[in-house]
Amino acid sequence: MKLPAALMLSFALAVTAACGSSSRNRTVELPGGVLPESQEPARAPGFLDRLVGNDDRPNVGPCPLMGVLYDNSRLVDFAAPNQIRYSNIEFTGELQGVRGLCRYVGADPITMNMEIDMAFGRGPAATSDRQTYRYWVAVTRRGRAPIEKVYFDVDVRWNRGEAVVTRTETIERIVIPRANEEISGENFEILVGFELTPEQLQFNRDGRRFRIDSGDGPAARGQ
């Protein structure tokens, strides 16, 4: 699909693994407005300044809202699709939170980076210690259909005796061109979610959930 030039989106991906996850909020409103003491006119940087990144002017507006789409925040794979019980779980996934920073001055495009915290579980019915998950990152106008959606795969491996693996996926660069300098970041949302089958999506919408924890026993079977 051909997109309007003002809304064209480009992604550059660099994935890193990290232990633990530091964000539990599903939606994070990022700062980025102009501080009152910074509102005095600033000298626009010259060509050489911009070339080397020497531009300390404050952002001209807030960053886009970033968050996890609730219906697509969890994934549960069952060995037998008709047996919805804990003992039949192969793998689970959970998007636990997102965070990031943005930068834009004058009429420049909005450039951002993003980190996505994830947790993956290996259930009682799993026959492999490795699984590939697919998730997407979408840019939308606030309250509207996506402008662009890009898909990424995460290859997860569990060590012997390990039930849960946590990862942090890093999107190094997201670029959102603006039609003019009057368009601010608050006009956009950046959402993330798992790619789900219709059955998995309905499972989430029905309010069902299973979570694999690192411990054993009933406490590890939160529903």
Secondary structure, DSSP 8 states (H G I E B T S, - for coil): ----GGG--EEEE-----SS-----SEE-------GGG-S------HHHHHTT------SS---EEEE-GGGSEEEEESSTT--SGGGEEEEEEEEEEEEEEE--TT--EEEEEEEEEEEEE-TT---SEEEEEEEEEEEETTS-EEEEEEEEEEEE--TT--EEEEEEEEEEEEE--SSTT--GGGEEEEEEE---HHHHHHHHTT------SS-SGGG---
